[in-house]
Amino acid sequence: MYKILVVDDEDMIRALIRKYAEFEGHKVTEATDGMEAIEICRQQDFDIIVMDIMMPELDGFSACREIRKF
């Protein structure tokens, strides 16, 4: 079982990824933008992060750079 963070501003995309990941037995956490993803990653560790690139607030590339710092 993997702990997966799904980051996307589209509700339907997050729901679809969650559905299939949970069906396979993984634990899924969701974030709606890059800033929220950074805050969640400060509190928890994840095995996999599935992140959209084009999001409001903070894009996926910038969020990845910030997460890699810690």
N, C-alpha and C positions, 0 to 999 in steps of 0.2 A: 504494500500500500504506500502510495506517495502522497505527500502534502503538496497540493497544487494551488497556486494563486492565479486566478484568471482576471485580467485587467482589460476592460473594454467599455466604451461609453454606450454601446448598444446592448440593451437588456436581452434581446432575443439571442444574440451571439453568446453572451455569458450563460444564459439558460441552457442552450444547446450543448456547450462544452461541459457544463456542470452535469447535465443529464448523462452523457456518455462516460464521463470520468467516474461519476459515482456508481454507475452500472458496473464498471470494471473494478470497483472496490476502493477507489481513491477518495481522500478527503479534500474537498474543494472550498476555498475561500474566494470571495469576489471583491473587486474594487472597480469603481466607475471612472477613475482617471489616474494619471501618474502621481499626483500629490497624495491621493489616498493610498496608492500602492506603496509609496515610500513609508508612510506612517505605519501601515500594516506590517511591512518588512522590518521595521525597527522593533516591533513587539514580538514577531514570530519568525521562525525559520521555515523555508520552503524548499522542497526538492526540485520543483519545476515552477517556472513562471511563464505563463502564456500571456503576452502583452501586445495589444494593438499599438500601432505606430502613431496614427493620427487621432489624437484625443484632445479635448479642451483642457485648459489649465496647464498641463505639462505633457508633452508628447512622449511616446514610448522610448525613444533614444535617450532623451534627457533623464527620464526616470531610471533607466538602466544604469546610466553613468552614476547617478546619485546612490542607487542601491549598492553598486559595486564598491563604493567608498567605505561601506561598513560591512 
